[in-house]
Amino acid sequence: MSDRNETIKAIRAALKRRSGKPWSVTGGRGTAWGWITVDAPPARQTWESYLPEGTPDEPGAYRARDTGQPGGNTSPGDRDELAALLGLDRVHLPYSIPASSDYYQEATDRAEGREPSVIGRPYWD
């Protein structure tokens, strides 16, 4: 699978079929045109990081909470679910798929619940 738009459709459909809910699968613009990102849809991005009152601003001090308002971050539950759907221990969101046929095939295999038939290799320095 090497066409960006076909890959987007295939990944979106596979994730929805396997999870029962929609996922945002979009293609990049401009110089990132071939790259694809996967995340929860904006309506489910309702979480924020915050520093509890009186807590020193140190690594590990921030907490996460659901604000109920779109425009935030993806929930820990959605992040964990996407990682499981892709057969990964964890994902950083948005999950980025580089612009190459090997990466497209790997991501499609993962989204469909298969062991990847190929592993994408970096093509940049």
Steps between C-alpha positions, in 0.01 A plus 500: 500500500676816388231761433455747787124543459436124470714444811306761697168337408627150582641597840192703595266213405708234676525695825127572502413138421725368777422759770141591416578871503640756258864609489646806332731385219623794296761583241757772545510825306777684321844347551343235728250400228583128500502459877190365674391565858267291716332631815164514673258733321500860628170443685673235718807715567372642829788442741752747635815492708503715809721575797310449828484814710795531735704238314851597388547505122720190478518197271217262579296760690241556227174308503236439231129564518200494270360847445210377286589769246643421154831657407718324753697179497402139439398306810732244654239234420489588129880517488524151657229363272670632186830347611329163553322521163836564332677224695731748673592545866417871482449781251580868502215696353437581237642171375704589190546281195786612271449542127618171353336184373671283765373720784153509340492120477623457857235739635223337295600153621505622860162675470350181358637298793765314303869457565671754271614343172770767474655747745553854379856626517597867534590660169612832644816617678 
